[in-house]
């Protein structure tokens, strides 16, 4: 499998705003968020289908997603935080963490990528979330 854009971000070949990193995964701000403060939990192993991950990695990324979601709740005060796991647009499994501020629209609008976000805004949001970890 060729290196995905996420593998290049993990290798620091492409810049991103990192919120968290350990030996198994990274968490970055989503460059194309559909919700303010949206983050991505990405395993360092390049696998495109979640259910092809080994059990330890699968469990770990969900544990990290919970930690990040709770920090996002504290930092951003959304009404609810939702998760979606995918690997479609980028063939590298990742968990999207969506802080949802308007629950009247349902999840539909959040599942598509949004407009490219400003790097300064992403850096500020990353720092807010990190402070709550």
C-alpha positions in Angstrom: 0.0 0.0 0.0 1.3 3.5 -0.9 1.8 5.9 1.9 -1.5 7.7 2.6 -1.7 11.4 3.4 -2.1 10.3 7.0 1.1 8.3 7.0 2.9 11.4 5.6 1.4 13.5 8.4 2.5 11.0 11.0 6.0 11.0 9.5 6.0 14.8 9.7 6.3 15.1 5.9 3.1 17.2 5.8 2.2 19.7 8.6 -0.7 19.2 10.9 -1.9 20.3 14.3 -1.2 17.4 16.7 -3.4 17.0 19.8 -2.0 13.7 21.0 0.5 11.0 20.1 1.7 7.7 21.5 3.3 4.6 20.0 0.1 3.3 18.4 -1.8 6.4 17.1 -1.9 10.2 16.7 -4.7 12.7 17.0 -4.8 15.7 14.7 -7.1 18.5 14.0 -9.2 17.8 10.9 -8.0 20.1 8.1 -11.5 19.9 6.5 -13.9 19.9 9.5 -17.6 19.8 9.2 -17.7 20.9 12.9 -15.6 23.3 14.9 -12.9 21.4 16.8 -13.2 18.2 14.8 -10.3 15.8 15.4 -9.1 12.6 13.8 -7.7 9.6 15.7 -5.3 7.8 13.3 -3.5 4.5 14.0 0.1 4.6 12.9 -0.4 1.3 11.1 -1.7 2.0 7.6 -4.8 -0.1 7.3 -7.8 1.0 5.3 -10.6 -1.0 6.9 -11.3 -0.8 10.7 -12.1 -4.4 11.1 -8.8 -5.4 9.6 -7.0 -3.8 12.5 -5.6 -6.1 15.2 -7.6 -6.2 18.4 -5.1 -4.3 20.4 -4.9 -1.4 18.0 -8.7 -1.3 17.5 -9.3 -1.2 21.3 -6.5 1.4 21.8 -7.8 3.9 19.2 -11.3 3.8 20.7 -9.8 4.3 24.2 -7.9 7.4 22.9 -11.0 8.6 21.1 -12.9 8.6 24.4 -10.1 10.6 26.1 -10.1 13.1 23.3 -13.9 13.4 23.1 -14.0 14.1 26.9 -11.3 16.7 26.5 -13.2 18.3 23.6 -16.3 18.3 25.7 -14.5 20.3 28.4 -12.7 22.6 26.0 -15.5 23.4 23.6 -18.8 22.7 25.5 -20.7 21.0 22.6 -24.2 19.6 23.2 -22.9 16.2 22.2 -19.8 14.6 20.8 -20.1 11.9 18.1 -17.7 9.4 16.5 -17.6 8.0 13.0 -15.0 5.5 11.9 -14.0 5.5 8.3 -11.3 5.0 5.7 -13.0 6.1 2.5 -11.7 9.4 1.3 -8.3 8.5 2.7 -7.6 4.8 2.6 -6.3 4.8 6.1 -8.7 4.0 8.9 -9.4 6.9 11.3 -12.0 7.9 13.8 -13.6 11.3 13.3 -14.6 13.0 16.6 -17.4 15.6 16.0 -18.3 18.1 18.6 -21.9 18.8 17.8 -23.3 22.2 18.7 -26.6 22.0 16.9 -28.4 18.6 17.5 -31.5 19.7 15.5 -29.8 18.9 12.2 -29.0 15.3 12.9 -25.6 13.8 12.0 -26.0 14.0 8.2 -24.3 17.3 7.7 -21.3 16.2 9.9 -20.5 13.1 7.9 -19.2 15.0 4.8 -16.0 17.0 4.8 -16.2 20.7 5.3 -14.3 23.7 4.0 -10.5 23.9 4.6 -9.9 25.3 8.0 -7.5 28.1 8.9 -4.2 26.8 10.4 -4.2 29.4 13.2 -7.7 28.5 14.2 -6.8 24.8 14.2 -3.7 25.5 16.3 -5.8 27.4 18.8 -8.4 24.6 19.0 -5.7 22.0 19.4 -4.2 23.9 22.4 -7.6 24.2 24.0 -8.2 20.5 23.7 -4.7 19.6 24.9 -5.2 21.7 28.1 -8.1 19.5 28.9 -6.4 16.1 28.5 
